[in-house]
Amino acid sequence: MAIKTIKINISSKELEERRLRCEMQRQFKKPDRVPVVPILDAWYWLSKIGKSYKEYFSSAKSMLEGQLLAQKWFLENIRSDLYKIIIHPVFAYVSEAGTFGA
């Protein structure tokens, strides 16, 4: 099975600036501005990446791909200090998925 490459169009320089800003805040130093790191689950961005709730919750592979594509969209389109990709299986919302037809 071939692994699909997902290229995120953001420079490593920008990511490093974001990381340093967050690190300064964690060390109680004064960054150039307050770091902003919104945390929103991937399914909020499904319409932006062209996936349905049913597709997202259909398999672990689909969930992983959806999370990666959502984080790519977020990093490229939302100005924030998010600098790392965090993905994980979502089991907590399986019952709620039924509400959306999944």
Jmol script that loads the backbone (N, CA, C; Angstrom):
load data "model"
ATOM      1  N   MET A   1       0.851  -1.183   0.000  1.00  0.00           N
ATOM      2  CA  MET A   1       0.000   0.000   0.000  1.00  0.00           C
ATOM      3  C   MET A   1       0.893   1.241   0.000  1.00  0.00           C
ATOM      4  N   ALA A   2       0.691   2.117  -0.941  1.00  0.00           N
ATOM      5  CA  ALA A   2       1.482   3.343  -1.043  1.00  0.00           C
ATOM      6  C   ALA A   2       0.999   4.381  -0.034  1.00  0.00           C
ATOM      7  N   ILE A   3       1.934   5.089   0.525  1.00  0.00           N
ATOM      8  CA  ILE A   3       1.604   6.150   1.471  1.00  0.00           C
ATOM      9  C   ILE A   3       1.433   7.443   0.692  1.00  0.00           C
ATOM     10  N   LYS A   4       0.311   8.091   0.913  1.00  0.00           N
ATOM     11  CA  LYS A   4       0.013   9.358   0.243  1.00  0.00           C
ATOM     12  C   LYS A   4       0.778  10.480   0.948  1.00  0.00           C
ATOM     13  N   THR A   5       1.480  11.287   0.185  1.00  0.00           N
ATOM     14  CA  THR A   5       2.213  12.418   0.742  1.00  0.00           C
ATOM     15  C   THR A   5       1.308  13.633   0.814  1.00  0.00           C
ATOM     16  N   ILE A   6       1.292  14.274   1.967  1.00  0.00           N
ATOM     17  CA  ILE A   6       0.515  15.500   2.150  1.00  0.00           C
ATOM     18  C   ILE A   6       1.509  16.613   2.445  1.00  0.00           C
ATOM     19  N   LYS A   7       1.679  17.515   1.506  1.00  0.00           N
ATOM     20  CA  LYS A   7       2.637  18.609   1.658  1.00  0.00           C
ATOM     21  C   LYS A   7       1.940  19.815   2.279  1.00  0.00           C
ATOM     22  N   ILE A   8       2.513  20.323   3.351  1.00  0.00           N
ATOM     23  CA  ILE A   8       1.967  21.499   4.023  1.00  0.00           C
ATOM     24  C   ILE A   8       2.780  22.704   3.584  1.00  0.00           C
ATOM     25  N   ASN A   9       2.106  23.672   3.011  1.00  0.00           N
ATOM     26  CA  ASN A   9       2.773  24.845   2.451  1.00  0.00           C
ATOM     27  C   ASN A   9       2.956  25.944   3.488  1.00  0.00           C
ATOM     28  N   ILE A  10       3.896  25.710   4.388  1.00  0.00           N
ATOM     29  CA  ILE A  10       4.258  26.716   5.384  1.00  0.00           C
ATOM     30  C   ILE A  10       5.748  26.529   5.638  1.00  0.00           C
ATOM     31  N   SER A  11       6.447  27.607   5.760  1.00  0.00           N
ATOM     32  CA  SER A  11       7.903  27.510   5.874  1.00  0.00           C
ATOM     33  C   SER A  11       8.343  27.021   7.251  1.00  0.00           C
ATOM     34  N   SER A  12       9.482  26.363   7.265  1.00  0.00           N
ATOM     35  CA  SER A  12      10.033  25.914   8.546  1.00  0.00           C
ATOM     36  C   SER A  12      10.416  27.110   9.411  1.00  0.00           C
ATOM     37  N   LYS A  13      10.761  28.220   8.788  1.00  0.00           N
ATOM     38  CA  LYS A  13      11.083  29.446   9.524  1.00  0.00           C
ATOM     39  C   LYS A  13       9.852  29.940  10.298  1.00  0.00           C
ATOM     40  N   GLU A  14       8.702  29.943   9.638  1.00  0.00           N
ATOM     41  CA  GLU A  14       7.454  30.359  10.287  1.00  0.00           C
ATOM     42  C   GLU A  14       7.101  29.432  11.442  1.00  0.00           C
ATOM     43  N   LEU A  15       7.240  28.127  11.225  1.00  0.00           N
ATOM     44  CA  LEU A  15       6.944  27.167  12.288  1.00  0.00           C
ATOM     45  C   LEU A  15       7.878  27.357  13.479  1.00  0.00           C
ATOM     46  N   GLU A  16       9.141  27.627  13.206  1.00  0.00           N
ATOM     47  CA  GLU A  16      10.104  27.845  14.289  1.00  0.00           C
ATOM     48  C   GLU A  16       9.776  29.116  15.070  1.00  0.00           C
ATOM     49  N   GLU A  17       9.375  30.174  14.384  1.00  0.00           N
ATOM     50  CA  GLU A  17       8.973  31.414  15.074  1.00  0.00           C
ATOM     51  C   GLU A  17       7.778  31.147  15.990  1.00  0.00           C
ATOM     52  N   ARG A  18       6.833  30.369  15.511  1.00  0.00           N
ATOM     53  CA  ARG A  18       5.660  30.028  16.318  1.00  0.00           C
ATOM     54  C   ARG A  18       6.066  29.213  17.545  1.00  0.00           C
ATOM     55  N   ARG A  19       6.934  28.208  17.308  1.00  0.00           N
ATOM     56  CA  ARG A  19       7.391  27.356  18.407  1.00  0.00           C
ATOM     57  C   ARG A  19       8.106  28.173  19.475  1.00  0.00           C
ATOM     58  N   LEU A  20       8.988  29.062  19.050  1.00  0.00           N
ATOM     59  CA  LEU A  20       9.732  29.892  20.002  1.00  0.00           C
ATOM     60  C   LEU A  20       8.797  30.795  20.805  1.00  0.00           C
ATOM     61  N   ARG A  21       7.805  31.349  20.145  1.00  0.00           N
ATOM     62  CA  ARG A  21       6.830  32.207  20.832  1.00  0.00           C
ATOM     63  C   ARG A  21       6.104  31.419  21.922  1.00  0.00           C
ATOM     64  N   CYS A  22       5.689  30.214  21.598  1.00  0.00           N
ATOM     65  CA  CYS A  22       4.994  29.371  22.580  1.00  0.00           C
ATOM     66  C   CYS A  22       5.943  28.942  23.696  1.00  0.00           C
ATOM     67  N   GLU A  23       7.172  28.629  23.345  1.00  0.00           N
ATOM     68  CA  GLU A  23       8.155  28.215  24.343  1.00  0.00           C
ATOM     69  C   GLU A  23       8.457  29.358  25.315  1.00  0.00           C
ATOM     70  N   MET A  24       8.577  30.553  24.802  1.00  0.00           N
ATOM     71  CA  MET A  24       8.809  31.714  25.677  1.00  0.00           C
ATOM     72  C   MET A  24       7.663  31.882  26.667  1.00  0.00           C
ATOM     73  N   GLN A  25       6.451  31.726  26.191  1.00  0.00           N
ATOM     74  CA  GLN A  25       5.275  31.859  27.053  1.00  0.00           C
ATOM     75  C   GLN A  25       5.298  30.796  28.149  1.00  0.00           C
ATOM     76  N   ARG A  26       5.652  29.550  27.776  1.00  0.00           N
ATOM     77  CA  ARG A  26       5.699  28.465  28.766  1.00  0.00           C
ATOM     78  C   ARG A  26       6.779  28.702  29.827  1.00  0.00           C
ATOM     79  N   GLN A  27       7.815  29.430  29.463  1.00  0.00           N
ATOM     80  CA  GLN A  27       8.915  29.721  30.396  1.00  0.00           C
ATOM     81  C   GLN A  27       8.714  31.054  31.123  1.00  0.00           C
ATOM     82  N   PHE A  28       7.527  31.627  31.000  1.00  0.00           N
ATOM     83  CA  PHE A  28       7.174  32.897  31.637  1.00  0.00           C
ATOM     84  C   PHE A  28       8.071  34.045  31.169  1.00  0.00           C
ATOM     85  N   LYS A  29       8.526  33.948  29.927  1.00  0.00           N
ATOM     86  CA  LYS A  29       9.261  35.045  29.307  1.00  0.00           C
ATOM     87  C   LYS A  29       8.265  35.861  28.506  1.00  0.00           C
ATOM     88  N   LYS A  30       8.716  36.994  27.998  1.00  0.00           N
ATOM     89  CA  LYS A  30       7.805  37.878  27.281  1.00  0.00           C
ATOM     90  C   LYS A  30       8.035  37.766  25.768  1.00  0.00           C
ATOM     91  N   PRO A  31       7.131  37.046  25.070  1.00  0.00           N
ATOM     92  CA  PRO A  31       7.244  36.981  23.608  1.00  0.00           C
ATOM     93  C   PRO A  31       6.804  38.303  22.979  1.00  0.00           C
ATOM     94  N   ASP A  32       6.995  38.420  21.684  1.00  0.00           N
ATOM     95  CA  ASP A  32       6.615  39.649  20.983  1.00  0.00           C
ATOM     96  C   ASP A  32       5.112  39.915  21.055  1.00  0.00           C
ATOM     97  N   ARG A  33       4.332  38.859  21.222  1.00  0.00           N
ATOM     98  CA  ARG A  33       2.889  38.973  21.415  1.00  0.00           C
ATOM     99  C   ARG A  33       2.396  37.701  22.079  1.00  0.00           C
ATOM    100  N   VAL A  34       1.173  37.721  22.533  1.00  0.00           N
ATOM    101  CA  VAL A  34       0.593  36.546  23.177  1.00  0.00           C
ATOM    102  C   VAL A  34       0.405  35.441  22.133  1.00  0.00           C
ATOM    103  N   PRO A  35       0.925  34.237  22.400  1.00  0.00           N
ATOM    104  CA  PRO A  35       0.707  33.148  21.446  1.00  0.00           C
ATOM    105  C   PRO A  35      -0.757  32.721  21.416  1.00  0.00           C
ATOM    106  N   VAL A  36      -1.249  32.430  20.237  1.00  0.00           N
ATOM    107  CA  VAL A  36      -2.627  31.993  20.057  1.00  0.00           C
ATOM    108  C   VAL A  36      -2.596  30.616  19.396  1.00  0.00           C
ATOM    109  N   VAL A  37      -3.079  29.611  20.123  1.00  0.00           N
ATOM    110  CA  VAL A  37      -3.096  28.247  19.598  1.00  0.00           C
ATOM    111  C   VAL A  37      -4.501  27.675  19.781  1.00  0.00           C
ATOM    112  N   PRO A  38      -5.388  27.912  18.807  1.00  0.00           N
ATOM    113  CA  PRO A  38      -6.739  27.364  18.909  1.00  0.00           C
ATOM    114  C   PRO A  38      -6.701  25.850  18.751  1.00  0.00           C
ATOM    115  N   ILE A  39      -7.468  25.172  19.560  1.00  0.00           N
ATOM    116  CA  ILE A  39      -7.554  23.713  19.482  1.00  0.00           C
ATOM    117  C   ILE A  39      -8.981  23.358  19.066  1.00  0.00           C
ATOM    118  N   LEU A  40      -9.109  22.890  17.837  1.00  0.00           N
ATOM    119  CA  LEU A  40     -10.401  22.462  17.316  1.00  0.00           C
ATOM    120  C   LEU A  40     -10.233  21.096  16.679  1.00  0.00           C
ATOM    121  N   ASP A  41     -11.144  20.209  16.953  1.00  0.00           N
ATOM    122  CA  ASP A  41     -11.059  18.876  16.382  1.00  0.00           C
ATOM    123  C   ASP A  41     -11.233  18.918  14.867  1.00  0.00           C
ATOM    124  N   ALA A  42     -10.632  17.931  14.218  1.00  0.00           N
ATOM    125  CA  ALA A  42     -10.579  17.895  12.754  1.00  0.00           C
ATOM    126  C   ALA A  42     -11.951  17.922  12.095  1.00  0.00           C
ATOM    127  N   TRP A  43     -12.961  17.324  12.733  1.00  0.00           N
ATOM    128  CA  TRP A  43     -14.252  17.245  12.043  1.00  0.00           C
ATOM    129  C   TRP A  43     -14.912  18.606  11.852  1.00  0.00           C
ATOM    130  N   TYR A  44     -14.447  19.624  12.537  1.00  0.00           N
ATOM    131  CA  TYR A  44     -14.970  20.972  12.280  1.00  0.00           C
ATOM    132  C   TYR A  44     -14.527  21.480  10.907  1.00  0.00           C
ATOM    133  N   TRP A  45     -13.483  20.904  10.365  1.00  0.00           N
ATOM    134  CA  TRP A  45     -12.915  21.356   9.091  1.00  0.00           C
ATOM    135  C   TRP A  45     -13.258  20.413   7.941  1.00  0.00           C
ATOM    136  N   LEU A  46     -14.104  19.413   8.163  1.00  0.00           N
ATOM    137  CA  LEU A  46     -14.387  18.423   7.126  1.00  0.00           C
ATOM    138  C   LEU A  46     -14.905  19.042   5.838  1.00  0.00           C
ATOM    139  N   SER A  47     -15.756  20.040   5.942  1.00  0.00           N
ATOM    140  CA  SER A  47     -16.274  20.663   4.713  1.00  0.00           C
ATOM    141  C   SER A  47     -15.153  21.353   3.930  1.00  0.00           C
ATOM    142  N   LYS A  48     -14.136  21.820   4.620  1.00  0.00           N
ATOM    143  CA  LYS A  48     -13.005  22.485   3.955  1.00  0.00           C
ATOM    144  C   LYS A  48     -12.099  21.505   3.228  1.00  0.00           C
ATOM    145  N   ILE A  49     -12.082  20.241   3.684  1.00  0.00           N
ATOM    146  CA  ILE A  49     -11.206  19.247   3.062  1.00  0.00           C
ATOM    147  C   ILE A  49     -11.974  18.264   2.183  1.00  0.00           C
ATOM    148  N   GLY A  50     -13.279  18.481   2.047  1.00  0.00           N
ATOM    149  CA  GLY A  50     -14.082  17.668   1.143  1.00  0.00           C
ATOM    150  C   GLY A  50     -14.431  16.275   1.653  1.00  0.00           C
ATOM    151  N   LYS A  51     -14.545  16.107   2.969  1.00  0.00           N
ATOM    152  CA  LYS A  51     -14.933  14.817   3.541  1.00  0.00           C
ATOM    153  C   LYS A  51     -16.240  14.978   4.310  1.00  0.00           C
ATOM    154  N   SER A  52     -16.989  13.902   4.363  1.00  0.00           N
ATOM    155  CA  SER A  52     -18.225  13.894   5.148  1.00  0.00           C
ATOM    156  C   SER A  52     -17.941  13.266   6.511  1.00  0.00           C
ATOM    157  N   TYR A  53     -18.875  13.448   7.442  1.00  0.00           N
ATOM    158  CA  TYR A  53     -18.738  12.805   8.749  1.00  0.00           C
ATOM    159  C   TYR A  53     -18.707  11.285   8.581  1.00  0.00           C
ATOM    160  N   LYS A  54     -19.533  10.778   7.686  1.00  0.00           N
ATOM    161  CA  LYS A  54     -19.589   9.340   7.452  1.00  0.00           C
ATOM    162  C   LYS A  54     -18.233   8.830   6.981  1.00  0.00           C
ATOM    163  N   GLU A  55     -17.603   9.534   6.041  1.00  0.00           N
ATOM    164  CA  GLU A  55     -16.277   9.136   5.573  1.00  0.00           C
ATOM    165  C   GLU A  55     -15.249   9.210   6.706  1.00  0.00           C
ATOM    166  N   TYR A  56     -15.282  10.309   7.452  1.00  0.00           N
ATOM    167  CA  TYR A  56     -14.296  10.540   8.520  1.00  0.00           C
ATOM    168  C   TYR A  56     -14.328   9.418   9.547  1.00  0.00           C
ATOM    169  N   PHE A  57     -15.510   9.016   9.975  1.00  0.00           N
ATOM    170  CA  PHE A  57     -15.638   7.998  11.011  1.00  0.00           C
ATOM    171  C   PHE A  57     -15.703   6.570  10.457  1.00  0.00           C
ATOM    172  N   SER A  58     -15.530   6.387   9.155  1.00  0.00           N
ATOM    173  CA  SER A  58     -15.674   5.063   8.552  1.00  0.00           C
ATOM    174  C   SER A  58     -14.498   4.133   8.824  1.00  0.00           C
ATOM    175  N   SER A  59     -13.304   4.671   9.009  1.00  0.00           N
ATOM    176  CA  SER A  59     -12.139   3.819   9.266  1.00  0.00           C
ATOM    177  C   SER A  59     -11.030   4.637   9.924  1.00  0.00           C
ATOM    178  N   ALA A  60     -10.102   3.926  10.533  1.00  0.00           N
ATOM    179  CA  ALA A  60      -8.961   4.605  11.161  1.00  0.00           C
ATOM    180  C   ALA A  60      -8.124   5.325  10.101  1.00  0.00           C
ATOM    181  N   LYS A  61      -7.977   4.710   8.935  1.00  0.00           N
ATOM    182  CA  LYS A  61      -7.199   5.319   7.852  1.00  0.00           C
ATOM    183  C   LYS A  61      -7.849   6.621   7.389  1.00  0.00           C
ATOM    184  N   SER A  62      -9.156   6.587   7.207  1.00  0.00           N
ATOM    185  CA  SER A  62      -9.876   7.780   6.779  1.00  0.00           C
ATOM    186  C   SER A  62      -9.792   8.879   7.836  1.00  0.00           C
ATOM    187  N   MET A  63      -9.865   8.491   9.111  1.00  0.00           N
ATOM    188  CA  MET A  63      -9.761   9.457  10.203  1.00  0.00           C
ATOM    189  C   MET A  63      -8.372  10.099  10.225  1.00  0.00           C
ATOM    190  N   LEU A  64      -7.334   9.278  10.069  1.00  0.00           N
ATOM    191  CA  LEU A  64      -5.961   9.784  10.045  1.00  0.00           C
ATOM    192  C   LEU A  64      -5.771  10.761   8.886  1.00  0.00           C
ATOM    193  N   GLU A  65      -6.204  10.358   7.697  1.00  0.00           N
ATOM    194  CA  GLU A  65      -6.069  11.228   6.531  1.00  0.00           C
ATOM    195  C   GLU A  65      -6.860  12.521   6.730  1.00  0.00           C
ATOM    196  N   GLY A  66      -8.067  12.403   7.276  1.00  0.00           N
ATOM    197  CA  GLY A  66      -8.885  13.589   7.525  1.00  0.00           C
ATOM    198  C   GLY A  66      -8.216  14.543   8.507  1.00  0.00           C
ATOM    199  N   GLN A  67      -7.625  13.989   9.557  1.00  0.00           N
ATOM    200  CA  GLN A  67      -6.945  14.837  10.535  1.00  0.00           C
ATOM    201  C   GLN A  67      -5.741  15.532   9.914  1.00  0.00           C
ATOM    202  N   LEU A  68      -4.971  14.804   9.113  1.00  0.00           N
ATOM    203  CA  LEU A  68      -3.808  15.410   8.463  1.00  0.00           C
ATOM    204  C   LEU A  68      -4.223  16.514   7.489  1.00  0.00           C
ATOM    205  N   LEU A  69      -5.248  16.246   6.688  1.00  0.00           N
ATOM    206  CA  LEU A  69      -5.723  17.252   5.736  1.00  0.00           C
ATOM    207  C   LEU A  69      -6.316  18.465   6.457  1.00  0.00           C
ATOM    208  N   ALA A  70      -7.022  18.211   7.563  1.00  0.00           N
ATOM    209  CA  ALA A  70      -7.591  19.319   8.336  1.00  0.00           C
ATOM    210  C   ALA A  70      -6.487  20.178   8.959  1.00  0.00           C
ATOM    211  N   GLN A  71      -5.449  19.530   9.491  1.00  0.00           N
ATOM    212  CA  GLN A  71      -4.348  20.296  10.074  1.00  0.00           C
ATOM    213  C   GLN A  71      -3.598  21.065   8.995  1.00  0.00           C
ATOM    214  N   LYS A  72      -3.447  20.463   7.821  1.00  0.00           N
ATOM    215  CA  LYS A  72      -2.828  21.171   6.693  1.00  0.00           C
ATOM    216  C   LYS A  72      -3.639  22.423   6.374  1.00  0.00           C
ATOM    217  N   TRP A  73      -4.956  22.245   6.238  1.00  0.00           N
ATOM    218  CA  TRP A  73      -5.821  23.392   5.918  1.00  0.00           C
ATOM    219  C   TRP A  73      -5.697  24.459   6.999  1.00  0.00           C
ATOM    220  N   PHE A  74      -5.737  24.031   8.255  1.00  0.00           N
ATOM    221  CA  PHE A  74      -5.657  24.962   9.376  1.00  0.00           C
ATOM    222  C   PHE A  74      -4.332  25.724   9.367  1.00  0.00           C
ATOM    223  N   LEU A  75      -3.213  25.006   9.235  1.00  0.00           N
ATOM    224  CA  LEU A  75      -1.891  25.649   9.237  1.00  0.00           C
ATOM    225  C   LEU A  75      -1.745  26.648   8.089  1.00  0.00           C
ATOM    226  N   GLU A  76      -2.308  26.329   6.947  1.00  0.00           N
ATOM    227  CA  GLU A  76      -2.166  27.191   5.772  1.00  0.00           C
ATOM    228  C   GLU A  76      -3.155  28.355   5.734  1.00  0.00           C
ATOM    229  N   ASN A  77      -4.269  28.258   6.452  1.00  0.00           N
ATOM    230  CA  ASN A  77      -5.330  29.255   6.304  1.00  0.00           C
ATOM    231  C   ASN A  77      -5.696  30.047   7.551  1.00  0.00           C
ATOM    232  N   ILE A  78      -5.340  29.570   8.720  1.00  0.00           N
ATOM    233  CA  ILE A  78      -5.682  30.264   9.963  1.00  0.00           C
ATOM    234  C   ILE A  78      -4.404  30.791  10.593  1.00  0.00           C
ATOM    235  N   ARG A  79      -4.305  32.097  10.703  1.00  0.00           N
ATOM    236  CA  ARG A  79      -3.107  32.691  11.303  1.00  0.00           C
ATOM    237  C   ARG A  79      -3.140  32.434  12.809  1.00  0.00           C
ATOM    238  N   SER A  80      -2.182  31.661  13.266  1.00  0.00           N
ATOM    239  CA  SER A  80      -2.108  31.316  14.680  1.00  0.00           C
ATOM    240  C   SER A  80      -0.661  30.950  14.996  1.00  0.00           C
ATOM    241  N   ASP A  81      -0.460  30.408  16.185  1.00  0.00           N
ATOM    242  CA  ASP A  81       0.873  29.969  16.575  1.00  0.00           C
ATOM    243  C   ASP A  81       0.967  28.451  16.661  1.00  0.00           C
ATOM    244  N   LEU A  82       0.022  27.760  16.061  1.00  0.00           N
ATOM    245  CA  LEU A  82       0.095  26.315  15.981  1.00  0.00           C
ATOM    246  C   LEU A  82       1.352  25.951  15.200  1.00  0.00           C
ATOM    247  N   TYR A  83       2.173  25.079  15.743  1.00  0.00           N
ATOM    248  CA  TYR A  83       3.433  24.760  15.068  1.00  0.00           C
ATOM    249  C   TYR A  83       3.694  23.266  14.939  1.00  0.00           C
ATOM    250  N   LYS A  84       2.818  22.441  15.484  1.00  0.00           N
ATOM    251  CA  LYS A  84       3.019  21.011  15.349  1.00  0.00           C
ATOM    252  C   LYS A  84       1.700  20.331  15.021  1.00  0.00           C
ATOM    253  N   ILE A  85       1.828  19.172  14.424  1.00  0.00           N
ATOM    254  CA  ILE A  85       0.658  18.399  14.035  1.00  0.00           C
ATOM    255  C   ILE A  85       0.397  17.351  15.113  1.00  0.00           C
ATOM    256  N   ILE A  86      -0.822  17.343  15.594  1.00  0.00           N
ATOM    257  CA  ILE A  86      -1.225  16.381  16.614  1.00  0.00           C
ATOM    258  C   ILE A  86      -2.401  15.588  16.058  1.00  0.00           C
ATOM    259  N   ILE A  87      -2.218  14.283  15.948  1.00  0.00           N
ATOM    260  CA  ILE A  87      -3.288  13.412  15.451  1.00  0.00           C
ATOM    261  C   ILE A  87      -3.466  12.246  16.419  1.00  0.00           C
ATOM    262  N   HIS A  88      -4.667  11.728  16.476  1.00  0.00           N
ATOM    263  CA  HIS A  88      -4.973  10.618  17.363  1.00  0.00           C
ATOM    264  C   HIS A  88      -6.320  10.025  16.984  1.00  0.00           C
ATOM    265  N   PRO A  89      -6.530   8.739  17.279  1.00  0.00           N
ATOM    266  CA  PRO A  89      -7.844   8.163  17.007  1.00  0.00           C
ATOM    267  C   PRO A  89      -8.894   8.807  17.909  1.00  0.00           C
ATOM    268  N   VAL A  90     -10.076   8.969  17.381  1.00  0.00           N
ATOM    269  CA  VAL A  90     -11.168   9.590  18.144  1.00  0.00           C
ATOM    270  C   VAL A  90     -12.217   8.515  18.428  1.00  0.00           C
ATOM    271  N   PHE A  91     -12.272   8.048  19.664  1.00  0.00           N
ATOM    272  CA  PHE A  91     -13.257   7.053  20.058  1.00  0.00           C
ATOM    273  C   PHE A  91     -14.376   7.670  20.883  1.00  0.00           C
ATOM    274  N   ALA A  92     -14.111   8.801  21.497  1.00  0.00           N
ATOM    275  CA  ALA A  92     -15.050   9.400  22.428  1.00  0.00           C
ATOM    276  C   ALA A  92     -16.341   9.856  21.777  1.00  0.00           C
ATOM    277  N   TYR A  93     -16.322  10.141  20.473  1.00  0.00           N
ATOM    278  CA  TYR A  93     -17.490  10.730  19.838  1.00  0.00           C
ATOM    279  C   TYR A  93     -18.200   9.767  18.875  1.00  0.00           C
ATOM    280  N   VAL A  94     -17.943   8.481  19.019  1.00  0.00           N
ATOM    281  CA  VAL A  94     -18.549   7.516  18.113  1.00  0.00           C
ATOM    282  C   VAL A  94     -20.078   7.577  18.190  1.00  0.00           C
ATOM    283  N   SER A  95     -20.621   7.673  19.393  1.00  0.00           N
ATOM    284  CA  SER A  95     -22.082   7.723  19.510  1.00  0.00           C
ATOM    285  C   SER A  95     -22.650   8.996  18.890  1.00  0.00           C
ATOM    286  N   GLU A  96     -21.946  10.116  19.044  1.00  0.00           N
ATOM    287  CA  GLU A  96     -22.415  11.376  18.460  1.00  0.00           C
ATOM    288  C   GLU A  96     -22.353  11.344  16.940  1.00  0.00           C
ATOM    289  N   ALA A  97     -21.469  10.511  16.372  1.00  0.00           N
ATOM    290  CA  ALA A  97     -21.338  10.441  14.915  1.00  0.00           C
ATOM    291  C   ALA A  97     -22.644  10.022  14.260  1.00  0.00           C
ATOM    292  N   GLY A  98     -23.431   9.229  14.956  1.00  0.00           N
ATOM    293  CA  GLY A  98     -24.711   8.785  14.423  1.00  0.00           C
ATOM    294  C   GLY A  98     -25.646   9.951  14.123  1.00  0.00           C
ATOM    295  N   THR A  99     -25.513  11.014  14.903  1.00  0.00           N
ATOM    296  CA  THR A  99     -26.323  12.209  14.694  1.00  0.00           C
ATOM    297  C   THR A  99     -26.085  12.799  13.312  1.00  0.00           C
ATOM    298  N   PHE A 100     -24.866  12.653  12.816  1.00  0.00           N
ATOM    299  CA  PHE A 100     -24.509  13.227  11.527  1.00  0.00           C
ATOM    300  C   PHE A 100     -24.583  12.220  10.387  1.00  0.00           C
ATOM    301  N   GLY A 101     -25.208  11.077  10.660  1.00  0.00           N
ATOM    302  CA  GLY A 101     -25.417  10.092   9.606  1.00  0.00           C
ATOM    303  C   GLY A 101     -24.246   9.151   9.379  1.00  0.00           C
ATOM    304  N   ALA A 102     -23.286   9.154  10.293  1.00  0.00           N
ATOM    305  CA  ALA A 102     -22.122   8.269  10.110  1.00  0.00           C
ATOM    306  C   ALA A 102     -22.413   6.895  10.684  1.00  0.00           C
TER     307      ALA A 102
END
end "model"
wireframe off; spacefill off
backbone 0.3
color backbone group
